[in-house]
Amino acid sequence: RLKFAEEQWQRLAYFDNLTNLPNRTMFKDRLHQAIVKASREGESLLLLFIDLDDFKVINDSLGHDVGDLLLCEAARRLETSIRKSDTVYRLGGDEFTVIVNGCPDDLNALELCEKIIETLKAPFLIQNNLINIGASIGIARHPLDGENADALTKSADTAMYVAKTSGHNRSCFFSRSLGEKVATQLNLRAQIAQGLQRGEFLVYLQPEIDLLTGEVITMEALVRWQHPSRGLVGPADFIPAAEDSGL
């Protein structure tokens, strides 16, 4: 009985209850080990950060039970689409990672990502619901994009974010310029959210006039941002970020 209890504790500690995949705790440990091994033996090491496209829409519209079943099926598909030497981990929500050891070059990495995307693009049949999703994948290379586990994970996550904002079913390698671009975007989002709370956004009404009669036909409502340090900011500088983030 004690042995059984210990096995159950180990499973709860290191495996995801829903999908039975190794969880975030085991991922961090295995990634650290993989980095040590790759550094010692001079092998290549890649980290894939995978996020399901449109999962939140499915979860909100069809319910969490369907969402949970979809995650389980997606996990099984991920396991079948990777190499036997690699492992899929579930970090939480609809986020997964794959530690890829000894990948020969970038082309092979892209081919692996394409295989994963194609596997997840095929329709899912969940409780008589035909569901279509996809995946956005960020790729980070050790040691180029991060020398330790936290840095490599952050780089892969950043690349995934760029892949997702570029459209569905895409993969993207991390680069320093990407990291700076994402940091700028996230900072802009934070400033927009603060600006909304502080009432910094103004409505300008622009009349449309009939040139023959001089009569005002309608008014167009336009938003401007009275930024505390930048002054009056036009919509081109903030509307795309606001739309992408749902603000």
C-alpha positions in Angstrom: 0.0 0.0 0.0 2.9 2.4 0.8 4.5 1.6 -2.5 1.3 2.3 -4.3 0.9 5.6 -2.5 4.4 6.6 -3.5 3.8 5.7 -7.1 0.6 7.8 -7.1 2.5 10.7 -5.5 5.2 10.5 -8.2 2.5 10.5 -10.9 0.8 13.5 -9.4 4.1 15.4 -9.0 5.5 14.7 -12.5 2.5 13.9 -14.8 -0.4 15.9 -16.0 -3.7 14.6 -14.6 -5.7 15.3 -17.8 -3.4 14.1 -20.6 -1.0 11.8 -18.7 1.8 13.7 -20.4 4.9 14.7 -18.3 4.1 18.1 -16.7 5.9 21.4 -16.3 7.9 20.1 -13.3 9.3 17.2 -15.2 9.8 19.4 -18.3 12.1 21.8 -16.4 14.1 18.9 -15.0 14.5 17.1 -18.3 15.3 20.3 -20.2 18.1 21.1 -17.7 19.4 17.5 -18.1 19.3 17.8 -21.9 21.2 21.1 -21.8 23.9 19.6 -19.6 24.2 16.6 -22.0 24.2 18.7 -25.2 26.9 21.1 -23.7 29.1 18.2 -22.7 28.8 16.2 -25.9 28.5 19.1 -28.4 25.1 17.9 -29.7 22.4 20.1 -31.1 19.3 20.8 -28.9 16.1 22.4 -29.9 13.0 23.4 -27.9 9.6 23.6 -29.6 6.9 25.6 -27.8 3.5 24.7 -29.2 0.2 26.5 -28.7 -3.1 25.3 -30.1 -4.8 27.8 -32.4 -8.5 28.8 -31.6 -8.6 26.5 -28.5 -10.1 29.2 -26.3 -12.9 29.7 -28.8 -13.7 26.0 -28.8 -13.5 25.8 -25.0 -15.8 28.8 -24.5 -18.4 27.8 -27.1 -18.6 24.0 -26.7 -17.7 23.8 -23.0 -14.8 22.7 -20.9 -15.7 19.0 -21.2 -15.2 19.1 -24.9 -12.1 21.3 -24.4 -10.6 18.7 -22.1 -11.3 15.8 -24.5 -9.8 17.9 -27.3 -6.6 18.5 -25.3 -6.3 14.7 -24.6 -6.7 13.9 -28.3 -4.3 16.6 -29.3 -1.8 15.2 -26.8 -2.0 11.8 -28.4 -1.6 13.2 -31.9 1.5 15.1 -30.7 3.0 12.0 -29.4 2.5 10.2 -32.7 4.0 13.1 -34.8 7.4 13.4 -33.1 10.4 11.1 -33.1 10.7 8.3 -30.7 13.7 9.9 -29.1 11.8 13.1 -28.2 9.2 13.7 -25.6 6.0 15.9 -25.4 5.3 17.9 -22.2 2.1 19.7 -21.3 2.9 23.0 -19.5 -0.7 23.8 -18.8 -3.8 25.1 -20.7 -3.2 24.4 -24.4 0.6 24.9 -24.2 2.9 22.0 -25.0 6.6 21.7 -25.5 8.9 19.2 -27.2 12.6 18.7 -26.4 14.3 17.7 -29.6 17.8 16.1 -29.2 20.3 15.8 -32.1 18.3 17.6 -34.8 20.7 17.9 -37.8 19.8 21.3 -39.1 17.1 24.0 -39.3 15.4 22.4 -42.2 14.8 19.2 -40.3 13.4 21.3 -37.5 11.0 23.0 -39.9 10.0 19.6 -41.3 9.2 18.3 -37.8 7.1 21.4 -37.1 5.2 21.0 -40.4 4.5 17.4 -39.5 3.1 18.5 -36.1 1.0 21.2 -37.7 -0.4 18.9 -40.4 -1.3 16.3 -37.7 -3.2 18.9 -35.6 -4.9 20.4 -38.7 -6.9 17.3 -39.4 -10.4 17.6 -38.0 -11.2 16.2 -34.5 -14.5 14.5 -33.8 -15.4 15.2 -30.2 -18.8 14.3 -28.8 -20.3 14.5 -32.3 -18.7 17.9 -32.9 -16.3 18.2 -35.9 -13.6 20.6 -34.6 -10.8 22.2 -36.6 -7.9 23.7 -34.8 -4.2 24.2 -35.7 -1.0 25.0 -34.0 1.6 27.8 -33.7 5.1 26.7 -32.9 8.1 28.6 -31.6 11.6 27.1 -32.1 14.6 28.0 -29.9 18.2 26.6 -30.4 20.7 25.9 -27.6 23.0 27.7 -26.9 22.3 30.3 -29.5 18.9 31.3 -28.1 19.4 30.5 -24.5 22.2 28.8 -22.4 19.9 27.7 -19.6 16.4 26.2 -19.3 14.6 29.4 -18.4 16.2 31.4 -21.2 15.6 28.8 -23.8 12.0 28.4 -22.7 11.4 32.1 -22.9 13.0 32.3 -26.4 10.8 29.5 -27.7 7.7 31.1 -26.1 8.6 34.4 -27.8 9.0 32.8 -31.2 5.6 31.0 -30.7 4.0 34.4 -29.9 5.3 35.8 -33.2 4.2 32.7 -35.1 0.7 33.0 -33.7 0.4 36.8 -34.4 1.6 36.1 -38.0 -1.4 33.8 -38.7 -2.4 30.2 -37.9 -0.5 27.0 -38.5 3.0 28.6 -38.6 6.3 27.9 -37.0 9.0 30.5 -36.3 12.7 30.5 -35.2 13.6 32.8 -32.4 16.0 35.7 -33.1 17.2 38.7 -31.0 15.2 41.1 -33.2 12.1 39.1 -32.5 12.6 39.3 -28.8 12.9 43.1 -29.0 9.8 43.3 -31.2 7.7 41.2 -28.8 9.0 43.2 -25.8 7.9 46.4 -27.5 4.5 45.0 -28.4 3.9 43.8 -24.8 5.0 47.1 -23.4 2.6 48.9 -25.8 -0.3 46.6 -24.7 0.5 47.4 -21.0 0.4 51.1 -21.8 -2.9 50.8 -23.6 -4.5 48.9 -20.7 -3.2 51.6 -18.3 -4.4 54.3 -20.6 -7.9 52.8 -20.6 -8.0 52.8 -16.8 -6.8 56.4 -16.7 -9.2 57.7 -19.3 -6.4 58.8 -21.8 -8.4 57.9 -24.9 -10.5 60.6 -26.5 -13.3 60.5 -29.1 -13.1 63.0 -32.0 -16.2 63.5 -34.1 -15.5 64.2 -37.8 -18.5 65.4 -39.8 -19.3 64.2 -43.3 -20.8 67.0 -45.3 -22.9 67.1 -48.5 -20.9 69.4 -50.7 -24.0 70.4 -52.7 -26.1 71.5 -49.7 -23.5 72.1 -47.0 -25.6 69.8 -44.8 -23.9 67.5 -42.2 -25.0 64.0 -43.2 -23.3 62.0 -40.5 -20.5 62.0 -37.9 -17.5 59.6 -37.9 -16.3 58.7 -34.4 -12.4 58.6 -34.2 -10.3 57.6 -31.3 -7.1 59.4 -30.3 -4.7 58.6 -27.4 -3.7 61.5 -25.2 -0.5 59.8 -24.0 1.2 61.4 -20.9 4.7 61.5 -22.5 4.1 61.1 -26.3 1.3 63.6 -26.6 -1.6 63.0 -29.0 -1.1 59.6 -30.6 -2.9 58.6 -33.9 -4.8 55.3 -34.3 -2.2 53.7 -36.6 0.2 53.6 -33.7 -2.0 51.7 -31.3 -5.2 50.3 -32.9 -3.5 47.2 -34.3 -2.0 46.2 -30.9 -5.4 46.9 -29.2 -7.2 44.7 -31.7 -4.7 41.9 -31.5 -4.9 41.8 -27.7 -8.7 42.2 -27.5 -8.3 45.6 -25.7 
